[in-house]
Amino acid sequence: MKNNALAILLLCSFVMARAQNGKYISLNNARFSTGDNPDWKNKDFADQTWRDVKVGEVWQSQGFPDYHGFAWYRIHVKIPAALKSNSVWKDSIRIFLAHVNDVDETYFNGTLIGKTGGFPNDKGGYISKWPAVRNYCIASSNPLIKWDGENVIAVKVYDGGGSGGIFMGSPFIDMLEKFDGIEFSVSAIQFLAGQKAKRTLTLFNRFNTVISGDLRYRVVDEMYGKTISRQVIRIKVNPFESKKFILFLPHREGIKVYYDFKELSSGKAKSFTEVAPYLLTPAELLNPILNGPLVIGVHPGSPIIYKIAASGQKPMIYAVDNIPAGLSFDAKTGILTGIIDIAGNYKLILRVKNNIGSDKKELTIKIGAKLALTPPMGWNSWNCWGLNVTEEKVKSSAKAMVQSGLADYGWNYVNVDDGWQAAERSPSGKLFPNSKFADMKELGNVLHAAGLKFGIYSSPGAKTCGGFLGSLGHEKVDADTYTAWGVDYLKYDLCSYSDNTAGDTTLFAQQKPYKVMGDALKLQHRDIVYSICQYGIRDVWKWGKAMDGNLWRTTEDITDTWASLRDIGFSQADRSAYASPGGWNDPDMLIVGQVGWGENLHPSNLTPYEQYAHISLWSMLSAPMLIGCDMSKLDAFTLNLLKNREVIALDQDTLGKQAIRTVNTGGIQVWEKKLSDGGLAIGVFNLNDKYCRYNLRLTRKKNAVNIIRDVWIQKDIKKNVGSISLQVAPHGVKLLKITGS
């Protein structure tokens, strides 16, 4: 039995604990203390004076808003023997702890049952394992388990920055059943002719035993509540075997598929539900269309790199009229480079043509005091690679940005997040990259040659969130180094700086480190967009611009769940007054495509409805848009989501207004955004779990002609009306532009 239990413990990491079995035990509450003491792991330690907290919520929301470092949870739980007697397999208990940020050791009645990541004082140093799931199994015969008695699960946590603790899930204990070995996976959807789509479902058996049962699936039109098709298939899956099944689905909004596998011996079922992806953005046109912002900001005397963004059939011929003195233009690549020393507004005419047609537009280069006159757009390594980022992955991502055509729509920043720094500085204090990056200056040159911008990451503390060297005491040296490397963007992440404030949470203490680096950046003869990342502490949106910030994080880290997207995105309603050209509220990076934070790379857990709402809301908020996915795995749906020029234009609108919320009732929110062309963007968001119909009333001037355009499908849908009835998907959006009113 001992050997079998070991096998189950090893396999438990594969089990996706999204649903509990039978009479599960919820682990809702714990006793909690900051700090670290090895005695706290012991079952009989007296913790009665500790604070009670909820398990499954970050400790920052439970009275520890600025705390980062070591902390312990002690969960007292009675495990009834009936939990085992009522199960079928009776082999092992499962302890599901959801996500732990960033490192943990977990003890059961004083015995270590698992460790994930590395603590700062470990031999290998700090290794963050965000966002790995903690999922442990113990053989039911193990004497550690006190059946019908009290047990203590003690979890030692180290948080290196951002959210801390056990969260993003509902921890529980249950008995492992055979059907837990079944894992569902779906392929990237293929969109076929005739409004059809092809989906491949794969069933994996992760256990070393035969599993037999019935696979059922049902296809439903969620908008109208109608079942389109259903099927039941009896299958046997051998140990570690996989089986594939092909489904053909209608290609339209509202198609939902319910899968479940009912294991024969236990009669228990594992379920999986998905909303089938659907494309709204029309197919790309072959004739050339100029995209990207209509204005850029540059400091006098700073180098300019600007790539004309134009979609359409290649090859193309690029041209620019009215090129100012100091700039040169490469007609083959479409890249403008050079330096303008004299302040002023310089208006250029961009032209592009191919064998099918041509396009032109005016670009204004504003040489003056402001950078980031529209929100930055590009890619950041964190949500995909986490601390596993490498030079090869960055270069590959930049190449994919160009080859996928995203660069043709204005996506141009390529930002290296945490994990690039060497372990030690030179004797003079200079910072170098670690062995994963051969030459940062050469990396910058490669990006610039492609017309892309180079972003980098640091912290005002001694250490970054990932435990690498920060900039504390070396701000000017690091700023000089970034300039030498050709860096265009700096994300400056608070992390360990709080170790230096000794509990000082005053406004001055929050501002000081960002002022120091801001001053260092101002001394550079290079424009480096300054991203202040400190999670919204002390209302950073009210003072970020005074620190010379160009964008400032207003929230904790986002994750690919509806709860995270909803809580972060829709909490921005009181901040519109603080966003304008040169300074933007930043609700964190995009969570579409394949994400994983360095491990467990997976398609975003957001439904297609939620992904459309995500991009729509960020565009309405005039938020920075940084893709966070694996750029080598961009599927048709994600590309279609990121290549809608009209949605992007709302985000990049030169007026720079953040939308305001005008309606918030019954789970419906309406956000309105004034545009530079006199139009009005309106987002109608449905926060409910079911389709909702909403009647949007419009203000019209007498005798005015108004045109209502659906921005996602790029089509005028109504005109000369005072209202429009909208059917909005659950957690979805209708994004409109009103002109002529």
TORSE-67979 format. One record per residue (C-alpha): x, y, z; residue in three letters. Coordinates in steps of 0.2 Angstrom, whole numbers, plus 5000, padded with zeros to 4 digits. Example, Ala and Ser with C-alpha at 12.3 -4.5 7.8 and 13.67 -1.06 7.14 Angstrom:
! residues 2
506249785039Ala;506849955036Ser;
END
This chain:
! residues 741
500050005000Met;501550125004Lys;502150104986Asn;500450144979Asn;500250294990Ala;501950364984Leu;501350344966Ala;499750434970Ile;500750574978Leu;501850594963Leu;500350594951Leu;499350714961Cys;500150864953Ser;499250814937Phe;497550814944Val;496550974940Met;495551004956Ala;494251114949Arg;492851024958Ala;492750924974Gln;492150744976Asn;490750684987Gly;490750745005Lys;492150865003Tyr;492750975017Ile;492951165013Ser;494551245020Leu;493751425022Asn;494751495037Asn;496451485045Ala;497451565059Arg;498751685052Phe;500351775057Ser;501651865048Thr;503451825051Gly;504251655052Asp;504651525066Asn;505051345063Pro;503951295078Asp;502351355069Trp;502351195058Lys;502051085074Asn;500251015076Lys;500151065094Asp;500851245093Phe;499751365102Ala;499051485089Asp;497451545098Gln;498051725098Thr;498351725080Trp;497251825068Arg;495851735059Asp;495851755040Val;494951685025Lys;495851555015Val;495651594996Gly;495851784997Glu;497551884997Val;498151945014Trp;498252115007Gln;496352125007Ser;496252065025Gln;497152195035Gly;498952175028Phe;498852295013Pro;500752335012Asp;501552175019Tyr;502752065009His;503851925016Gly;503551775026Phe;501951725034Ala;501051565040Trp;499351495039Tyr;498751365051Arg;497151275046Ile;496251165059His;495151035051Val;494250885057Lys;494250745044Ile;492850615047Pro;493150435044Ala;491450435034Ala;492450535021Leu;493450375017Lys;492050255019Ser;490850345008Asn;492150354994Ser;492350214980Val;494250204978Trp;494650244996Lys;496550264992Asp;497050444996Ser;496450605003Ile;496750764992Arg;497250934999Ile;496951074987Phe;497651234992Leu;497351334976Ala;498751464972His;500051524984Val;501051674980Asn;502551654978Asp;503351504988Val;502751385001Asp;503051235012Glu;501551135017Thr;501551035033Tyr;500150905038Phe;500150875057Asn;501950935058Gly;502650835043Thr;503150915027Leu;502050855012Ile;502650974999Gly;503651124994Lys;503551234979Thr;504851364974Gly;506351424984Gly;506451544999Phe;507751684999Pro;508751595012Asn;508751425003Asp;510451374995Lys;509751414977Gly;508951574983Gly;507251644980Tyr;506251554966Ile;504551614963Ser;503251484958Lys;501851594955Trp;500551544949Pro;500751354952Ala;499351264960Val;499651174976Arg;498851004976Asn;499450864988Tyr;498850684991Cys;499150575006Ile;498750385007Ala;497250355017Ser;498150225027Ser;499550345032Asn;499550365051Pro;499750555049Leu;497950575046Ile;496950585062Lys;495250515057Trp;493750595066Asp;495050705075Gly;495850875073Glu;497150895060Asn;498251045056Val;498851105039Ile;500251225042Ala;500751325026Val;502351435026Lys;502251565013Val;503451695006Tyr;502751834995Asp;504151934986Gly;502952064980Gly;501152104974Gly;499751994981Ser;500151874995Gly;499551715002Gly;498351574997Ile;497051634984Phe;496251614967Met;495251464972Gly;494251384986Ser;495351264995Pro;494651095001Phe;495050915006Ile;494150764998Asp;494550584993Met;495350554977Leu;494350454965Glu;494850354949Lys;493950484938Phe;495150614944Asp;496450544933Gly;495450604917Ile;495950774910Glu;495150864896Phe;496050964883Ser;495451054868Val;496451104852Ser;496451284844Ala;494851294835Ile;494851294816Gln;493651404807Phe;492951324791Leu;491951384776Ala;490051394778Gly;490051464796Gln;490751304804Lys;492151274816Ala;493151114820Lys;493651074838Arg;494650924844Thr;494350864861Leu;495750754869Thr;495450644885Leu;497050604895Phe;497150464908Asn;498450524920Arg;498350374932Phe;499250204930Asn;497550114929Thr;496250074916Val;494750204917Ile;493150164908Ser;491650264906Gly;490450374896Asp;490950534887Leu;489550644884Arg;489450814875Tyr;488050934872Arg;488151084860Val;486951224865Val;486451394858Asp;486651494874Glu;485851644866Met;484151554863Tyr;484351414875Gly;484251274862Lys;485151114861Thr;485951094844Ile;486650914846Ser;487150784859Arg;488150624860Gln;488650484872Val;490150374868Ile;490750224879Arg;492650224880Ile;494050134889Lys;495650234892Val;497250134896Asn;498550194909Pro;499350364903Phe;498350344886Glu;497450484877Ser;495950484865Lys;495450614853Lys;493650664847Phe;493250784833Ile;491750904835Leu;490951014821Phe;490151174829Leu;489151314822Pro;490351474820His;489351614828Arg;489251694845Glu;488351604859Gly;488851424856Ile;489251334872Lys;489851144873Val;489551044889Tyr;490750894891Tyr;490750764905Asp;491550594908Phe;490550474919Lys;491750344927Glu;490850174928Leu;491450104944Ser;491050254955Ser;489650334944Gly;490550494947Lys;490750624933Ala;492050754928Lys;491350904918Ser;492051034907Phe;491151174899Thr;491751294886Glu;491051444875Val;491651404858Ala;492751544851Pro;492051654837Tyr;492751784826Leu;491951964825Leu;493352064817Thr;493152054798Pro;494451964788Ala;496052074784Glu;495952174768Leu;497252154754Leu;497252344750Asn;498452444762Pro;497752534777Ile;498852644788Leu;498652604807Asn;499452664823Gly;499352824833Pro;499152994824Leu;500353074836Val;501953034845Ile;502853134858Gly;504753154859Val;505953254870His;507153374860Pro;508753294855Gly;508153114859Ser;508352984845Pro;506752934836Ile;506252764829Ile;504552754821Tyr;503952614810Lys;502452644799Ile;501152524804Ala;500152464788Ala;499152314785Ser;498752234769Gly;499552124756Gln;501452134755Lys;502552194748Pro;502252374751Met;503052534745Ile;503252664760Tyr;503452854758Ala;503453004769Val;503153184764Asp;503753334774Asn;505153244783Ile;505953364796Pro;507753404796Ala;508753284807Gly;507653134801Leu;507953004788Ser;506752874781Phe;507052694774Asp;505752674761Ala;506152484761Lys;505752454779Thr;504552604782Gly;505652654797Ile;505952844802Leu;507552874812Thr;508553024818Gly;508453174830Ile;507553334831Ile;508253464842Asp;507053604841Ile;505353594850Ala;503753604840Gly;502453504831Asn;503053424815Tyr;501653364803Lys;502153224791Leu;501153134778Ile;501352944778Leu;500952854762Arg;500852664758Val;500352574742Lys;500452394735Asn;499752324719Asn;497952334725Ile;497852514732Gly;498552654742Ser;498252744759Asp;498952904767Lys;498752994784Lys;499453134794Glu;500653094808Leu;501153234821Thr;502753224830Ile;502753334845Lys;504453384851Ile;504253444868Gly;504053384887Ala;502853244885Lys;503053054880Leu;501752924878Ala;500453034870Leu;499452884867Thr;499452724878Pro;500952604875Pro;500552444865Met;501652294864Gly;502152134873Trp;502852094890Asn;503651934895Ser;502951904912Trp;501151834910Asn;501951694899Cys;503751664904Trp;503851734921Gly;505651714928Leu;506051594914Asn;506251734901Val;507751714890Thr;508451814875Glu;507951684863Glu;506151694869Lys;506151884868Val;506851884850Lys;505651744845Ser;504251854852Ser;504752004842Ala;504951904827Lys;503151834829Ala;502552014832Met;503152064815Val;502751894806Gln;500951884813Ser;500552054807Gly;500252134824Leu;501652264821Ala;500552314806Asp;499252374819Tyr;500352474830Gly;500952344843Trp;502752394845Asn;503452374862Tyr;504452214867Val;504652214886Asn;505852104896Val;505052084913Asp;505952014929Asp;507251874928Gly;508651954916Trp;509852024929Gln;511551944934Ala;511851894952Ala;513152034956Glu;513652204950Arg;515352254944Ser;516552344956Pro;515952504949Ser;514152464952Gly;513652424934Lys;512252294932Leu;512452154919Phe;511252024912Pro;511351844917Asn;511851704907Ser;510051694898Lys;510551854889Phe;512151874880Ala;512052054875Asp;510752184879Met;511352314868Lys;511352194853Glu;509552144858Leu;509052324858Gly;509852344841Asn;508852194834Val;507252264840Leu;507552434833His;508052364816Ala;506352284816Ala;505552454820Gly;505052394838Leu;505452474855Lys;506452394869Phe;505752384887Gly;506552324903Ile;506152294921Tyr;506852334938Ser;506352374956Ser;506752524967Pro;507152394981Gly;508752294983Ala;507852144975Lys;506552124962Thr;504952024965Cys;505851874958Gly;507351894969Gly;508551974956Phe;509552134958Leu;508552294960Gly;509052474958Ser;509152534976Leu;510652644977Gly;511152624959His;509752724950Glu;510852844940Lys;512052704935Val;510552594929Asp;509752734920Ala;511452764911Asp;511552584907Thr;509852574900Tyr;510252724889Thr;511752634882Ala;510752474878Trp;509452574869Gly;508052544881Val;506452634877Asp;505352584892Tyr;505652544910Leu;504452454922Lys;504852494939Tyr;504152374952Asp;503952414970Leu;504352234977Cys;505652234991Ser;505752424993Tyr;504452405007Ser;505852325017Asp;506752495018Asn;505252595024Thr;505152515041Ala;503252515040Gly;503152695034Asp;501552705023Thr;501552895021Thr;501352965004Leu;503153035004Phe;503852855007Ala;502852794992Gln;503352934981Gln;505252944985Lys;505952794976Pro;504952834960Tyr;505553014961Lys;507352954962Val;507252854947Met;506152984938Gly;507553114940Asp;508852984934Ala;507852954918Leu;507653144915Lys;509553164914Leu;509653044899Gln;509853094881His;508552954877Arg;506652944879Asp;506252804891Ile;504452784895Val;504252764914Tyr;503052634920Ser;502752654939Ile;502152484946Cys;501652494965Gln;499952424964Tyr;498952584967Gly;499552614985Ile;499152784991Arg;498052824975Asp;499552824964Val;498452894950Trp;498453064959Lys;500353084960Trp;501052964947Gly;501253104934Lys;502153214946Ala;503453084948Met;503653094929Asp;502752934926Gly;501952894910Asn;500852754916Leu;500552684934Trp;499752524940Arg;498152554949Thr;497852374955Thr;498652214961Glu;499152084948Asp;497852024935Ile;497551844932Thr;496551754919Asp;494951734928Thr;493351824927Trp;493351874945Ala;495151954943Ser;494652044926Leu;492952104934Arg;493652164950Asp;495152254942Ile;494352324926Gly;492752384933Phe;493552464948Ser;494352604937Gln;492752714937Ala;493452844949Asp;495052874940Arg;494652944923Ser;495153124928Ala;496953064931Tyr;497252994913Ala;497753104899Ser;499153114885Pro;500753084893Gly;500052984909Gly;498952834909Trp;498052734922Asn;498652554920Asp;497552404926Pro;498952284921Asp;499352174906Met;498152084894Leu;497751904899Ile;497251834882Val;498151694872Gly;499251564880Gln;499751624897Val;500551534912Gly;501751654921Trp;503251534918Gly;502451374921Glu;500851284916Asn;500651374900Leu;498851364895His;497451454885Pro;496751594894Ser;495351534906Asn;494351684900Leu;492851644889Thr;492751724872Pro;491451834879Tyr;492551894893Glu;494051914881Gln;493052034870Tyr;492452124886Ala;494352134892His;494952214876Ile;493452324874Ser;493652394892Leu;495552424891Trp;495252524875Ser;493852624883Met;494952654898Leu;496352724887Ser;497452594896Ala;499152534891Pro;498952364881Met;500352244883Leu;500052064877Ile;500651934889Gly;500451774880Cys;501651654871Asp;501851744854Met;502351584845Ser;500651504849Lys;499451644843Leu;497851564836Asp;496651634824Ala;495451694838Phe;496751784848Thr;497451864832Leu;495751914827Asn;495451994844Leu;497052094843Leu;496952154825Lys;495352254826Asn;495952434820Arg;494352514825Glu;494452444843Val;496352494844Ile;495852664838Ala;494752694853Leu;496252654864Asp;497452764854Gln;496252914852Asp;497253074852Thr;496053164864Leu;496653034877Gly;495053034887Lys;494752884899Gln;492952824898Ala;491752864912Ile;490352744919Arg;488652814916Thr;487552664921Val;487852534934Asn;486252434938Thr;485652254937Gly;487352194932Gly;487452304917Ile;488752444916Gln;488852574902Val;490452664899Trp;490552824888Glu;492152894880Lys;492353054871Lys;493353044855Leu;494453174845Ser;493353164830Asp;491853224840Gly;491153044841Gly;490652954856Leu;491152774860Ala;489952674871Ile;490352504879Gly;488852404886Val;489552274898Phe;488452124905Asn;489252064922Leu;487851944924Asn;488051754921Asp;486651744907Lys;486251844891Tyr;485352004895Cys;484452124884Arg;484752304887Tyr;483952454879Asn;485252594876Leu;484552764875Arg;485452894865Leu;485553084866Thr;485153164850Arg;485253344844Lys;483653404835Lys;483753364816Asn;485453284819Ala;485953124809Val;486752994821Asn;487552834815Ile;487852684827Ile;489252574822Arg;489652404830Asp;491552424832Val;491952244833Trp;491152194817Ile;491552364809Gln;489852394803Lys;488552534804Asp;487052444812Ile;485752594815Lys;485552774811Lys;484352914816Asn;483652824831Val;483452874849Gly;483852704856Ser;484452534852Ile;484052364859Ser;485552254863Leu;485752074867Gln;487352064877Val;488251894881Ala;488651844899Pro;490151934905His;490152014887Gly;490052174878Val;489352274864Lys;490552404859Leu;489852554849Leu;490352714841Lys;489052854839Ile;489452994826Thr;488353134820Gly;487353164836Ser;
END
